[in-house]
Amino acid sequence: MLLRSIIFSTAILATAPAFAATCGNTSAGFSTWKKEFAAEAKKAGVKKRGLNALANAQYATGTIKADRNQKSFKFTLEKFMKVRGANAIVSKGKSRKAKSASFFNSLEKKYGVPAGVILAIHGMETGFGGFMGNSQVVSAITTLTYDCRRSDFFKPHAIGALKLVDQGSITGATKGAKHGELGHTQFLPGNALKYGVDASGDGRVDLYNQADALASTANFLRQKGWKPGKGYQQGEPNFKVIKQWNAAGVYQKAIAIIAKRIDG
């Protein structure tokens, strides 16, 4: 869910402190920043487990390198589709739709989002759960919050990650993508906290559980304005909602095209 539009949780904003920890562009000040940020996090409602995860977070050099090197979003649509394996996603997406028809029908009935859109996102983000990342979520998202380039964007997601730790949805060791995205469809932590759905019925929201992740994705889109029964290609009502998932134009177009091919 890289480059998502900024989603601020009302609860986070309501408790935001009047001061901010000092950002930095090298690892040198990260330890000091964590202590400052801990005070902000505590005032925002983060509890003991979340604060412990923050204290144990490590500066994620790999995350900073990835943040500075997002070349694929500059590709032409044709090249981007080829690099991301669009044909394979369509093929596997159709198969998954057929095998789990009742599940996807239930999602569309509840949220109004067609199977193709959910499957396109699932396939694009993690290859249908084949690879959900190898970076520690808390370390990655706190590093990006400390980093001066987009600190304000990532701050609510850092708070969200620490609250997810408090809730037991993740731990400080949970692995995700380079920018702290987690689970089957790569939710940023603040969005996981706000839009997460327990579809499996086990009493907890777990974005590494496929049912929870896909239902949460449908819920996100519906809450962002998805209109049931309306189109989602460029120029159609729901395309602007796809834009809420990812801010990169080439990614938005790819999701819409792949989804249409899956839906037939």
Buried (B, 14 or more C-beta within 10 A) or exposed (E): BBBBEBBBBEBBEEBBEEEEBEBBEEBEBBEEBBEBBBEBBBBBBBBEBBBBBBEEBBBBEEBBEBBEEEEBBEBEBEEBBEEBBBEEBBBBBBEBBEEBEEBBEBBBEBBBBBBBBBBBBBBBBBBBBEEBBEBBBBBBBBBBBBBEEBBEBBBBBBBBBBBBBBBEBBBBEBBBBBBBBBBBBBBBBBBBBBBBBBBBEEEEBBBBBBBBBBBBBBBBBBBBEBBEEEEBEEEEEBBBBBBBBBBBEBBBBBBBBBBBBBBE
